[in-house]
Amino acid sequence: MAETRIELTGWKAIVAAVLILGVSGYHFYSRFQTVSDGGQEALRTWLVKDYTGRGPKALAKLVADHRAGLPTEPLDVTAVEPHVEFVSLSAHGWSDAMIVRTEISVDGGPPPDGKAVRYLFLTTKYEGGWTVPSESDSFRYYDVLLNFRWFAPASF
């Protein structure tokens, strides 16, 4: 079996190193995203539903109780929805699929669940706009920065 060997010395090694560092730096830098106003509104809507008991976890529990034959009560729709404010907002990922780290304030104080920092997936919808499919975690938020796939994945 033939062996291929490449030796870079002198100016060729410097050019190769600069090229590798440049591509890696651009790739790393391009993972830092900004969240548009539409994305912020999708995050806010998802969080309000979660805090008012209409989020995915509450709905899953309601369905599980119904399937188990337990008595279920209709969801309470609160008269006044909580006012969710973003203290800080940052995102890593691609321009159409990202993981957002947000610090939250609800009605000027801490959130009802006590989790001031939330990590959420934010993706574009096929017909336009933004949607929050689920919650994420800090590991995936930072892992996206080091993930060297050249194309955005179909799902996280």
Secondary structure as UniProt FT lines:
FT   HELIX           11..29
FT   TURN            30..31
FT   STRAND          32..33
FT   HELIX           37..51
FT   TURN            52..53
FT   HELIX           56..67
FT   TURN            68..69
FT   STRAND          84..93
FT   STRAND          97..106
FT   TURN            107..108
FT   TURN            112..113
FT   STRAND          117..124
FT   TURN            126..127
FT   STRAND          130..131
FT   HELIX           138..146
//
